[in-house]
Amino acid sequence: MQAASQNDGSAVRPACKGKYGFPPSYRLHKTDEFSSVFAFRRTIRGDCFVLHYRPSDTGPRLGVVVAKKLARHAVTRNLLKRLSREHFRRVRTSLPSCDLILRLSRPVKGVSRAHLRRDIAAVMGRLPR
């Protein structure tokens, strides 16, 4: 006799353990935090993205801005945010202590995921140490 399968949606996802999680302390949350980074006026331009940065003493934190005007569909906006957070999680330990805002700067219609990943890696790789 087979055991009854538990398919009531109560499956528990394991907590993010290790160094690759993305807890709230790694994010920019408030409007003032975003405003202070934009006001610092330091940028690194890539093909599709602009990286705004400001030195901080709290360790690297990330904010992502994807305008609806440049990425019309929610699926696309969510993909861009997911790719950005994924790259940030992987390289966070090697980044300088800065508040970062990754902002989409041009429409991405017809741009491949590989190109987006390379562009994100390129702008984050050019941060001053």
C-alpha positions in Angstrom: 0.0 0.0 0.0 1.4 3.4 -1.0 1.6 6.3 1.5 -0.8 9.1 0.9 0.8 12.0 -0.8 0.7 15.4 1.0 -0.4 17.8 -1.8 -2.2 20.4 0.3 0.3 23.2 -0.4 1.9 22.9 3.0 5.3 21.9 1.7 7.9 23.9 3.5 10.7 25.5 1.5 14.1 25.2 3.1 15.4 28.5 4.5 18.3 30.1 2.5 21.4 28.9 4.3 24.9 29.8 3.5 26.3 32.9 1.8 23.9 33.0 -1.2 20.7 34.1 0.4 19.1 37.5 -0.2 17.9 38.7 3.2 16.3 42.1 3.8 19.7 43.5 5.1 21.1 43.1 1.5 18.4 45.3 0.0 17.6 49.0 -0.3 14.1 49.5 1.0 13.2 53.1 1.6 12.8 56.0 -0.8 15.5 57.9 1.2 18.0 55.1 0.6 17.4 55.2 -3.1 17.4 59.0 -3.2 20.8 59.2 -1.5 22.4 56.8 -4.0 20.9 58.8 -7.0 22.1 62.1 -5.4 25.7 60.8 -5.0 25.8 60.9 -8.8 28.3 58.1 -9.5 27.4 55.8 -12.3 28.7 53.0 -14.5 27.1 52.6 -17.8 26.6 49.4 -19.6 24.7 48.4 -22.8 21.3 47.9 -21.2 21.9 48.9 -17.5 23.2 51.8 -15.5 24.7 51.1 -12.1 24.4 53.9 -9.5 26.6 53.5 -6.4 27.4 55.3 -3.2 29.9 54.1 -0.5 28.4 52.9 2.7 29.5 51.2 5.9 26.8 48.6 6.0 28.2 46.3 3.3 26.9 46.0 -0.2 23.2 46.4 -0.7 21.2 46.3 -3.9 18.2 48.1 -5.3 16.8 47.3 -8.8 14.8 49.8 -10.9 13.0 48.5 -14.0 10.7 51.0 -15.6 7.4 49.8 -17.1 8.1 52.1 -20.1 11.3 50.1 -20.9 10.0 46.6 -20.1 6.3 46.5 -20.8 5.5 43.0 -19.5 5.6 42.1 -15.8 7.3 38.8 -16.8 10.2 40.7 -18.3 10.5 43.1 -15.4 10.5 40.2 -13.0 13.1 38.3 -15.0 15.4 41.4 -15.0 15.1 41.7 -11.3 15.7 38.0 -10.7 18.9 38.0 -12.9 20.2 41.1 -11.1 19.6 39.6 -7.6 21.1 36.3 -8.7 24.3 37.9 -9.9 24.5 40.1 -6.8 24.1 37.1 -4.5 27.0 35.3 -6.3 29.5 38.2 -6.2 28.4 40.0 -3.0 31.5 38.9 -1.0 33.8 40.4 -3.6 32.0 43.7 -4.0 33.1 46.9 -2.2 30.9 48.2 0.6 28.5 50.3 -1.5 24.8 50.9 -1.9 24.0 49.9 -5.5 21.1 50.6 -7.7 20.9 48.7 -11.0 18.6 50.6 -13.4 17.4 49.5 -16.8 18.4 52.2 -19.3 17.0 51.0 -22.6 14.2 48.7 -23.9 15.2 45.0 -23.8 12.9 43.7 -26.6 14.9 41.2 -28.6 17.9 41.1 -26.2 18.9 37.6 -25.0 19.3 36.5 -21.4 22.9 35.8 -22.0 23.5 39.4 -23.1 21.6 40.7 -20.1 23.7 38.5 -17.7 27.0 39.7 -19.4 25.9 43.3 -19.1 25.0 43.0 -15.4 28.3 41.3 -14.7 30.2 43.9 -16.7 28.8 46.9 -14.8 29.2 45.3 -11.4 32.7 44.2 -12.3 33.7 47.8 -13.0 32.9 49.1 -9.5 35.9 50.9 -8.0 37.5 48.9 -5.1 
